[in-house]
Amino acid sequence: MDGYSFAMRSSRLSAIKAFIVSEIDNPALCLADIAAHQGISSSYVRKLFAAEGTRFTAFVLETRLEYVSRMLLDPDNRAQSISAIALKCGFNDISYFNRVFRRRYGCTPSDLRRGRSEADPVESATA
């Protein structure tokens, strides 16, 4: 692949990822919507992610989980319930959210919130 093609693909994938981040709170976010927004096919979106060694769904899930974990560690969000935070990050099934969160972080969302904020409040404020 020549440099121009690589740059175009990289630029396209960056635009796709930026759009995903801007829409991360949308639980209905799907591959077809992303492709339509970019004016390309769903299979091309999949191909772009595959070239990076990941999948569209994995990227969306990881992005959502990262947003949730940052919000849980932010002292400004202490008054918000974990369910409300999960909903704000695009999870519309709390059981699924709890399952994937535990699988990703090895603890429950409440464990992360309690453990990190009690152990190192300075780090949680800067995370």
C-alpha positions in Angstrom: 0.0 0.0 0.0 1.4 3.4 -0.9 1.7 6.3 1.4 -1.2 8.2 0.0 -3.6 5.3 0.5 -2.3 4.7 4.0 -2.8 8.4 4.8 -6.3 8.4 3.4 -7.3 5.3 5.3 -5.8 6.7 8.5 -7.6 10.0 8.0 -10.9 8.2 7.3 -10.5 6.0 10.4 -9.7 9.0 12.6 -12.9 10.7 11.3 -14.9 7.6 12.1 -13.5 7.4 15.6 -14.2 11.1 16.2 -17.8 10.6 15.1 -18.1 7.5 17.4 -16.8 9.5 20.3 -19.2 12.4 19.6 -22.1 9.9 19.5 -21.0 7.6 22.3 -24.0 8.4 24.4 -26.3 7.0 21.7 -27.2 3.4 22.6 -28.5 2.8 19.0 -25.1 3.7 17.5 -24.4 1.2 14.8 -22.1 0.4 11.9 -24.6 1.3 9.3 -25.1 4.7 10.7 -21.4 5.4 10.9 -20.9 4.2 7.3 -23.8 6.3 6.0 -22.4 9.4 7.9 -19.0 8.8 6.2 -20.5 8.0 2.8 -18.9 4.6 2.7 -20.0 1.0 3.0 -20.3 -0.9 6.3 -17.8 -3.4 5.0 -15.2 -0.7 4.3 -15.6 0.6 7.9 -15.1 -3.0 9.1 -12.0 -3.3 6.9 -10.5 0.0 8.3 -10.9 -1.3 11.9 -9.5 -4.8 10.9 -6.4 -3.1 9.4 -5.8 -1.7 12.9 -6.3 -5.1 14.5 -9.7 -4.5 16.1 -13.4 -4.5 15.3 -15.9 -1.7 15.2 -18.0 -3.2 18.1 -14.9 -3.7 20.2 -13.8 -0.1 19.6 -17.3 1.2 20.6 -17.5 -1.0 23.7 -14.0 0.0 24.8 -14.7 3.7 24.3 -17.9 3.4 26.3 -16.1 1.6 29.1 -13.3 4.2 29.2 -15.8 7.0 29.5 -17.7 5.2 32.3 -14.5 4.6 34.2 -13.4 8.2 33.9 -16.8 9.4 35.1 -16.7 7.0 38.0 -13.3 8.3 39.1 -14.3 11.9 38.7 -15.3 13.3 42.1 -17.7 15.7 40.4 -19.8 12.7 39.4 -20.2 11.2 42.9 -23.8 12.3 43.1 -24.7 10.4 40.0 -25.7 6.8 40.2 -23.6 4.2 38.4 -26.7 3.3 36.3 -27.1 7.0 35.2 -23.4 7.2 34.2 -23.7 4.0 32.2 -26.8 5.3 30.4 -25.0 8.6 29.6 -22.2 6.5 28.0 -24.6 4.6 25.7 -25.3 1.5 27.7 -29.0 0.8 27.8 -28.8 -2.6 29.4 -27.4 -2.4 33.0 -26.9 -6.1 33.3 -24.8 -6.2 30.2 -22.9 -3.1 31.3 -22.1 -4.7 34.7 -20.9 -7.9 32.9 -18.7 -6.3 30.4 -17.3 -3.8 33.0 -16.3 -6.6 35.3 -14.8 -8.6 32.5 -12.8 -5.5 31.3 -11.7 -4.1 34.7 -11.8 -7.2 37.0 -14.1 -5.5 39.5 -17.6 -4.0 39.7 -18.2 -0.3 38.9 -18.9 0.4 42.5 -15.6 -1.3 43.5 -13.7 0.9 41.1 -15.4 4.0 42.3 -14.8 3.2 46.0 -11.3 1.7 45.6 -9.8 4.4 43.5 -11.3 7.4 45.2 -10.4 6.1 48.7 -6.9 4.9 47.7 -5.7 7.9 45.7 -8.1 10.9 45.4 -5.4 13.0 43.6 -5.0 10.4 40.9 -8.7 10.0 40.4 -9.1 13.8 39.9 -6.5 13.8 37.2 -7.5 10.6 35.4 
